[in-house]
Amino acid sequence: MLHDKGMARKQGRPAQAKSRIVAKLPLACADEDAAVAFLEEMRWGKDAPACPTCGSIGSTYPMLNRKTKERGPRYLWRCKAKGTDGKKCNRQFTVRVGTVFEDSKIPLRHWCYAFWAACASKKGVSALQIKRQTGLSYESALFMMHRIRWAMADDRDTPPKLKGVVEADETWVGGKPRHRHKRNRGRYAERKVPVMVLVERKGDARAMPIERVDSGTLQSAIVENVDPASSTLMTDENKGYPAVGRRFAGGHFTVTHSKGEYVRGLAHSNTAESFFSLFKRGLIGTFHSVSKRHLHRYVSEFEFRWNTRDMEDGERTMAAIQKAQGKRLMYRAPKKRPA
Ligand SMILES: [Zn+2]
């Protein structure tokens, strides 16, 4: 039952998606030629890509070493299109152009491996582990992992709104482990950040760090992400919810956790709590400490894995890599250490 919607999604996907290309992933993690071929095929299919400068199709070719006829260490492509003025375009580019891989010299096989590792583990993978397994520096591994998280993040400009039975809940993360407990929250509140999750039962989740847990903040997060006209809201007794709850066509149901009530018929927030339980085990077990500044990236990562939970690991990895495209231009990283 839990995965009804997921099954539907799965069956609706074209069969070739779980395809031969997934089978090439393990080799792509170990061999640079294979990694480049893998990413090129994922991105461009079997055809030569369109030129990123002049846009012409059918005029690009991979540059080969004259003697060996093999591709060079940079895996360059070149465009031989001629403009109306008779001048050659001559643009050189690689599969990295316009993706989160751009501006990095990290071999693509390590990117493939890191994407796979992040997608194959329920709780994520730490930069330290990637450093050990790839031999990259810790800084490079961290850079890569942050960009992977950023690739996984949904574009929130026009997301379809959640609907159906939607559970809302919030939790506090950050601070030292001994200060994470609810009763100690007040004193160390400044070190902790509230994170909110909105989750469709049997469906997608949207999670986000929020400024504070008050009625206004909870309300605007809900209004931005949920369609109240076709939804029912499920929450705990937090006083921030009733105002927005009145907008829900399906009504607003609460359980009173403080009185030991966790489920009353259909009223519960167990789905939201499962999300947080994975998230917190990941933060504590895998990442140990996460700064406020980067918290939203980890939130995106867990949200992505949640929303693709019906996929197999290889397929999820492909989905994440696919999302790595088109992200580069929006991203302004500081020169030295990427955020
Ligand atoms: Zn061109």
Residues whose N, C-alpha, C, O or C-beta is under 5 A from the ligand:
A	BS01	ZN	C51 T53 C54 G55 C79 A81 C89 R91
